[in-house]
């Protein structure tokens, strides 16, 4: 069916509808995010509308990736309802073609959309998110704001220990914003506190900029730059501080292996990896849900209750996948189970409903 003339026609109609929905969502996201970025950064010294435009463009793939399941759901519903209104599905059924045959082009389109989202959109989103964080960091400068939380780290040295933290970190995990360094002697007493506007990890040391040093019993000193020796490695910090969402699909297996080598938890990376692997099947489930509420013929219009039910079902499925993904990242549920269980249940439910509607 999918390679027949009718199958190619259905597939083309579905792809065109998906493209229109993508274009509409891109326009909406762009306008909203551009307005938000202009309001957030307009008071900063380095702000310009050109930088706000670039920041919006770099954040766009990340937001677009989150809307892919809904685009698939709405595209499937819109395409099938349009074919029903023009009696094309009625004629197709009258010709003896089963629901599984004429649904196959839509399912193939959903699968193709998922594959492109994983292999093209996700790596682009990871790269652009990293660039957006870097640009946002440069726009913020030394402002008292942060864009990603940083856990406290313990740097053990030969003569003294250092506990460091920050209000923000860039996508690479090696550039800290509003960092603070506490130096301890061998007895556990604080010997020095350094507050820096930024701290960059170099080979064997931290490069601090705009530093305020506080030594117990001495006046506060302000320094333009300072260096702090460290035993922390760039690779360790990248695995420890970088977000799983800023890592592309093809890089995740390598990052998982590196994190395991450093003894860092890989639950978030594994959850992200399985979530991306299951995305094409999630889109197929969304298309099956669209089919359950769109295939019944109505001369004038589809039942608003049926359409609303399909939208709510798709929304609930998306919420459940996000919720269990959090459980997988936290270790409450194994990542594989957390990401694949909702997809398998949704596929089974959609297929069961279609079987009941068509075959009784």
C-alpha positions in Angstrom: 0.0 0.0 0.0 2.7 2.5 1.0 4.5 2.2 -2.4 1.3 2.3 -4.5 0.0 5.5 -6.1 -2.6 5.9 -3.4 0.0 5.3 -0.7 2.3 7.9 -2.1 -0.6 10.3 -2.3 -1.5 9.9 1.4 2.2 10.1 2.3 2.7 13.3 0.4 -0.4 14.9 1.9 0.8 13.9 5.4 4.3 15.3 4.8 3.0 18.6 3.4 0.7 19.0 6.5 3.7 18.3 8.8 5.8 20.9 7.0 3.0 23.5 7.4 2.6 22.7 11.1 6.4 23.0 11.5 6.4 26.3 9.8 3.6 27.6 11.9 5.1 26.4 15.2 8.5 27.9 14.2 6.8 31.3 13.6 5.0 31.2 16.9 8.0 30.2 18.9 10.2 32.7 17.2 7.9 35.7 18.0 7.3 34.7 21.6 11.0 33.9 22.4 12.2 37.1 20.6 9.8 39.2 22.7 10.9 37.4 25.9 14.6 37.7 25.2 14.3 41.4 24.4 12.6 42.0 27.7 15.1 39.9 29.7 18.3 41.4 28.3 17.3 44.9 27.2 18.7 46.4 30.4 22.2 44.8 30.0 25.0 46.9 28.7 25.9 44.6 25.8 22.4 44.1 24.6 21.4 44.8 21.0 18.4 43.6 19.0 20.8 41.7 16.7 22.1 39.7 19.7 18.5 39.0 20.8 17.7 37.8 17.3 20.7 35.5 17.2 19.8 34.1 20.7 16.3 33.4 19.6 17.4 31.6 16.5 19.9 29.5 18.5 17.2 28.6 21.1 14.6 27.8 18.4 15.7 24.1 17.7 15.5 23.2 21.4 11.9 24.4 21.7 11.0 22.9 18.3 12.3 19.5 19.4 9.9 19.6 22.4 6.9 20.2 20.1 7.6 17.4 17.6 5.1 14.9 19.3 2.3 17.5 19.2 3.1 18.4 15.6 2.8 14.8 14.7 -0.5 14.4 16.5 -2.1 17.5 15.0 -0.7 16.7 11.5 -2.2 13.2 11.6 -5.5 14.5 12.8 -5.6 17.3 10.3 -4.7 15.1 7.3 -7.1 12.3 8.1 -10.0 14.7 8.8 -9.3 16.5 5.5 -9.3 13.2 3.6 -12.5 12.3 5.3 -14.3 15.5 4.5 -13.4 15.1 0.8 -14.7 11.5 0.8 -11.3 10.1 -0.1 -11.1 7.8 2.9 -14.7 6.7 2.2 -13.8 5.7 -1.4 -10.6 4.0 -0.1 -12.6 1.9 2.4 -15.2 1.1 -0.3 -12.5 -0.3 -2.5 -11.8 -2.9 0.2 -8.6 -1.3 1.6 -8.3 -2.0 5.4 -7.5 0.7 8.0 -4.0 -0.8 8.5 -3.3 -0.5 4.8 -4.2 3.2 4.3 -2.8 4.0 7.8 0.7 2.7 6.7 1.7 5.9 4.8 0.8 8.0 7.9 2.8 5.7 10.2 5.7 5.7 7.8 5.6 9.6 7.7 5.6 9.6 11.5 8.5 7.2 11.6 10.5 9.4 9.1 9.7 12.5 11.1 11.0 10.8 14.3 14.2 9.6 12.6 14.9 13.1 11.3 14.1 14.6 14.7 16.7 12.3 16.3 19.4 12.4 13.7 19.1 16.0 12.5 17.1 18.2 14.8 18.6 16.8 18.1 22.3 17.4 17.2 21.4 20.8 15.8 19.5 21.5 19.1 22.4 20.4 21.2 24.9 22.6 19.3 22.6 25.6 19.2 21.7 25.3 22.9 25.4 25.3 23.8 26.0 28.4 21.6 22.9 30.0 23.1 24.2 29.5 26.7 27.6 31.0 25.7 25.9 34.0 24.1 23.6 34.4 27.1 26.6 34.3 29.4 28.4 37.0 27.5 25.3 39.1 27.6 24.8 38.7 31.3 28.5 39.6 32.0 28.8 40.2 35.8 25.1 40.6 36.4 23.7 38.8 39.5 21.8 36.3 37.5 22.4 32.6 36.7 21.2 30.2 34.0 22.2 26.8 35.3 22.8 25.5 38.8 26.2 24.2 39.8 26.8 21.6 42.5 29.5 22.2 45.1 32.8 20.5 44.0 35.6 19.3 46.3 39.1 19.8 44.8 41.7 17.9 46.9 45.2 19.3 46.7 48.6 18.4 48.3 48.7 21.3 50.7 45.1 22.5 50.9 41.6 21.5 49.9 39.3 23.7 47.9 35.5 23.7 47.8 34.1 25.6 44.8 30.7 26.5 43.5 29.0 29.0 41.2 25.7 30.4 40.2 26.1 29.5 36.5 28.0 27.3 34.1 28.3 27.3 30.4 27.4 24.3 28.2 31.0 22.9 28.3 31.1 22.8 32.1 34.4 24.6 32.2 33.3 28.3 32.4 31.8 29.2 35.8 29.8 32.4 36.4 29.9 34.2 39.8 32.2 31.5 41.2 33.3 31.2 44.8 36.4 29.3 46.1 36.9 28.3 49.7 40.5 27.3 50.6 41.0 25.0 53.7 44.2 24.1 55.4 45.1 20.6 56.7 43.3 21.3 59.9 40.0 22.1 58.1 40.2 25.9 58.7 39.3 28.4 56.0 42.4 30.3 54.9 41.0 32.2 51.9 37.8 32.9 50.1 37.8 34.1 46.5 34.8 35.4 44.8 35.2 35.8 41.0 32.9 37.1 38.3 34.1 34.3 36.0 36.4 31.3 36.4 37.7 29.3 33.4 39.4 25.9 33.7 42.8 25.8 32.0 45.5 23.1 32.1 46.0 22.5 35.8 44.6 25.8 37.1 41.6 28.0 37.3 41.8 31.4 35.7 39.7 33.9 37.8 38.6 37.3 36.6 37.4 40.3 38.7 38.3 38.6 42.0 37.6 39.7 45.5 39.9 37.9 48.0 39.0 37.6 51.7 41.6 36.4 54.3 40.5 36.1 57.9 41.7 39.1 59.9 42.9 41.0 56.8 41.3 43.7 54.6 39.5 42.5 51.5 41.6 42.7 48.3 40.2 43.3 44.8 42.2 41.7 41.9 41.7 41.8 38.2 42.9 38.2 37.7 44.1 35.3 39.8 45.1 31.7 39.3 44.2 28.7 41.5 45.9 25.4 41.0 43.5 22.5 40.6 43.6 18.7 40.2 40.2 18.7 38.4 40.3 17.6 34.8 38.4 19.2 31.9 36.8 15.9 31.0 35.6 15.3 34.5 33.9 18.7 34.7 32.3 18.3 31.3 30.7 15.0 32.4 29.9 16.3 35.9 28.4 19.7 35.0 27.1 19.5 31.4 23.4 18.9 30.9 22.2 15.8 29.0 20.0 18.0 26.8 23.0 19.9 25.4 24.6 16.6 24.2 23.8 15.4 20.7 22.4 11.9 20.0 25.5 10.6 18.4 27.8 11.8 21.2 25.8 10.3 24.1 27.3 6.8 24.0 30.8 8.2 24.1 29.8 10.5 27.0 28.2 7.6 28.9 31.5 5.6 28.6 33.5 8.7 29.7 31.2 9.3 32.7 31.5 5.7 33.8 35.2 5.9 33.6 35.1 8.8 36.1 32.6 7.1 38.3 29.9 9.6 37.5 26.2 8.6 37.4 25.0 8.0 33.8 21.3 7.8 34.6 20.5 11.2 33.0 22.5 10.4 29.9 21.0 6.9 29.6 17.5 8.3 30.0 18.1 10.9 27.3 19.6 8.3 25.0 16.6 5.9 25.3 14.2 8.8 25.1 15.6 9.7 21.7 15.7 6.1 20.6 12.0 5.7 21.5 10.9 9.1 19.9 10.1 7.6 16.4 7.8 5.0 18.1 6.3 7.7 20.3 5.3 9.6 17.1 3.8 6.4 15.7 1.8 6.1 18.9 0.7 9.7 18.4 -0.4 8.9 14.9 -2.4 5.9 16.0 -4.1 8.1 18.6 -4.9 10.6 15.8 -6.4 7.8 13.7 -8.7 6.6 16.5 -10.5 10.0 16.6 -10.2 11.0 12.9 -11.2 8.0 10.8 -14.9 8.0 11.5 -16.7 9.6 8.6 -18.9 12.6 9.2 -20.6 14.5 6.4 -20.2 18.0 7.9 -17.6 17.9 10.6 -15.8 15.6 13.0 -17.2 15.4 16.5 -15.6 18.1 18.6 -15.7 15.8 21.6 -13.7 13.2 19.6 -11.1 15.7 18.5 -10.8 17.1 22.0 -10.4 13.6 23.4 -7.6 12.9 21.0 -5.8 16.1 21.9 -6.1 15.4 25.6 -4.9 11.8 25.1 -1.9 12.9 23.3 -1.2 15.6 25.9 -1.5 13.0 28.7 0.9 10.6 26.9 3.4 13.4 26.5 3.1 14.4 30.2 3.6 10.8 31.3 6.7 10.4 29.1 8.2 13.6 30.6 7.3 12.5 34.2 8.8 9.0 33.9 11.8 10.5 32.3 12.4 12.4 35.5 12.1 9.2 37.4 14.7 7.6 35.1 17.1 10.5 35.5 16.8 10.4 39.3 17.4 6.6 39.5 13.9 5.8 40.8 13.2 3.8 37.7 15.7 2.2 35.3 16.2 4.5 32.3 15.2 1.8 29.8 12.0 1.0 31.6 11.2 4.7 32.2 11.4 5.7 28.6 10.0 2.7 26.7 7.1 1.7 29.0 4.8 4.6 28.1 5.6 4.2 24.4 4.8 0.5 24.4 1.6 1.1 26.3 0.5 3.9 23.9 1.3 1.7 20.9 -0.7 -1.2 22.3 -3.6 1.0 23.3 -3.8 2.8 19.9 -3.7 -0.5 18.0 -6.3 -2.1 20.3 -8.7 0.8 19.8 -8.3 0.7 16.0 -8.9 -3.0 16.0 -12.0 -2.5 18.1 -13.3 0.2 15.8 -12.7 -1.6 12.6 -13.0 -5.3 13.3 -15.2 -5.2 16.4 
